[in-house]
Amino acid sequence: MICRILLLITLTSCVCGTFVVNVTQSSYQAEENQNITLEWTFTIKKETPLTSLYILCELFPNDPNAPTLFQLHEGVEVPESQDEHFAGRVQFDKDVLREGRIRLHVSRLRTDDSGLYLCEVNTNYGWNICK
């Protein structure tokens, strides 16, 4: 008998002044061992160098022990900051970053992946947190 467990991942949009971080889909439903793609969009100026971007995505609540899903520092992915919970299961789509999109492919979902995710984006012209 196969036991199927439904995972629910929820994201919400946030607005802070003129710098905006949004989610493209507010919730995701998937079964254990399936794959999903999480995506956020943010305000980006054409002249923004990728080296000025800092991005942190983690499972909420935002505390020192929250599992880090993904981190980008000065335009470079920081794989050693990723929590072992997500190790080897998250792929970052760097090609869409210049368009102001963060796209993370999460594979082999687990029941403890369910929850609310937070994504913080910092640039040299603004910052915002979206959960």
MIKOL-470120 format. One line per 5 residues: number of its first residue (from 1); their letters; for each residue x, y, z of C-alpha. Coordinates in Angstrom, 2 decimals. Layout:
N
NUM> A> X/Y/Z  ...;
This chain:
131
1> MICRI> 0.00/0.00/0.00  1.40/3.38/-0.99  0.97/6.18/1.51  0.58/9.57/-0.14  1.19/12.71/1.83;
6> LLLIT> 0.11/16.09/0.56  2.52/18.96/1.05  1.38/22.56/1.15  3.83/25.38/0.67  2.50/28.91/1.05;
11> LTSCV> 3.99/32.17/-0.17  2.59/35.71/0.10  3.54/39.00/-1.57  5.08/41.98/0.19  5.47/45.62/-0.83;
16> CGTFV> 7.92/48.08/0.70  8.01/51.55/-0.85  9.07/51.37/-4.49  11.00/48.13/-4.12  8.63/45.18/-4.50;
21> VNVTQ> 9.04/41.43/-4.04  6.15/39.27/-5.22  5.38/35.59/-5.55  4.12/34.18/-8.82  1.99/31.54/-7.07;
26> SSYQA> 0.72/31.89/-3.48  0.56/28.18/-2.64  1.79/24.88/-4.00  0.38/21.43/-3.47  2.44/18.36/-4.15;
31> EENQN> 2.92/14.85/-2.91  5.97/13.48/-1.19  8.88/12.81/-3.60  7.47/15.12/-6.28  9.23/18.26/-7.53;
36> ITLEW> 8.09/21.91/-7.50  9.41/25.24/-8.71  9.15/28.20/-6.34  9.35/31.62/-7.95  9.51/35.20/-6.68;
41> TFTIK> 9.82/38.39/-8.71  11.41/41.64/-7.59  11.94/45.15/-8.86  15.20/45.32/-10.80  16.80/48.23/-12.61;
46> KETPL> 18.45/47.43/-15.93  21.79/48.84/-14.81  21.86/46.72/-11.64  24.98/44.54/-11.55  24.34/41.05/-10.24;
51> TSLYI> 27.18/41.63/-7.78  24.92/44.06/-5.90  22.28/41.39/-5.19  21.85/39.59/-1.89  19.05/36.99/-1.70;
56> LCELF> 18.11/34.74/1.21  15.28/32.19/0.99  14.39/30.05/3.98  11.63/28.09/5.64  9.69/30.40/8.00;
61> PNDPN> 9.84/31.36/10.90  12.78/33.65/10.41  15.04/32.71/13.29  18.68/31.66/13.58  17.68/27.99/13.28;
66> APTLF> 15.39/28.37/10.24  16.52/26.05/7.44  18.11/28.04/4.61  16.79/26.99/1.22  19.00/29.26/-0.89;
71> QLHEG> 21.45/32.15/-0.51  23.01/34.47/-3.08  25.71/36.95/-1.98  27.06/39.60/-4.37  25.50/37.70/-7.26;
76> VEVPE> 27.14/34.38/-6.36  25.32/31.35/-4.97  26.52/30.34/-1.48  25.90/26.56/-1.37  27.64/26.09/1.99;
81> SQDEH> 24.96/28.27/3.65  22.22/25.85/2.57  20.73/23.79/5.40  21.46/20.07/5.17  17.68/19.55/5.03;
86> FAGRV> 17.71/20.96/1.46  21.18/19.74/0.41  21.25/18.37/-3.11  17.56/19.08/-3.67  17.52/22.77/-4.73;
91> QFDKD> 18.57/24.06/-8.14  18.81/27.79/-8.84  17.93/29.17/-12.28  20.49/31.97/-12.70  19.34/32.81/-16.25;
96> VLREG> 16.19/34.59/-15.02  17.90/36.66/-12.30  18.57/39.63/-14.65  14.82/39.73/-15.31  14.14/40.19/-11.60;
101> RIRLH> 13.06/36.61/-10.97  14.20/34.08/-8.41  13.37/30.56/-9.53  14.21/27.60/-7.30  13.53/24.00/-8.31;
106> VSRLR> 13.02/21.80/-5.25  13.15/18.06/-5.86  12.21/14.97/-3.87  9.80/16.83/-1.58  9.48/15.69/2.02;
111> TDDSG> 6.61/16.19/4.43  8.72/18.53/6.55  9.17/20.82/3.52  5.57/21.95/4.11  5.21/25.45/5.48;
116> LYLCE> 5.66/29.12/4.83  8.78/30.31/3.00  10.49/33.68/3.29  12.61/35.34/0.61  14.63/38.48/1.35;
121> VNTNY> 16.07/40.52/-1.52  18.61/43.30/-0.97  19.99/45.57/-3.70  21.92/48.82/-3.69  18.61/50.70/-4.23;
126> GWNIC> 16.23/48.89/-1.87  15.26/45.73/-0.04  12.17/43.76/0.85  11.10/40.51/2.47  8.34/38.36/1.08;
131> K> 6.85/35.36/2.85;
